[in-house]
Amino acid sequence: MLDGFGVTEETWRDAIEKVPEFAIAESPVYVGRAVAALAADPDRHRWNGRSLSSGQLAEEYGFTDADGSRPNAWAYFEEVVFGGKDAPVEDYR
């Protein structure tokens, strides 16, 4: 993903100039924390058969991304990009 935008982990915010929606991007740390939270949950079977987002799981389990934010890309795209809601990306981080 980073290669496709010509940025690195340190400079990823530079991609926002080309594609503003990139501001909602999640780090690999965030996804890893989502997986770890699911693995540690003795009641994880309740999620069987469902598609889940990192943002949704962060709300459930209380973890954050590497920068301390809690991006919810799914909600941002659903509500703002495709839904037409007028809201800044910061509302979804």
C-alpha positions, 0 to 999 in steps of 0.5 A: 500500500505504501509503495503504491502511494510512493511513501514510507511508514515515516512519510505516509501522511504525504500521500494525503496530498494526492488522496485526501481519504488516505488520512483515514489509513490504519497502520499494520499495528492497528490490524495486529492489535485487532487480531490479538484482541480477537485471539485473547477473547474467550467469547470470540465465537460471537463474531463467527460468520461476520465481517469485522473492521479494525475500527469496530473491534477497537471500539469493542476491545479498547485498543488504539493505533500506533499513534494513539488514534482509533481510526474507523475507516469503514464508518468514514467511507460508508458515511462520508465518501459514499454517504455524502455526510459532511464531516472531517476525517479527524472525526473518524480517527 
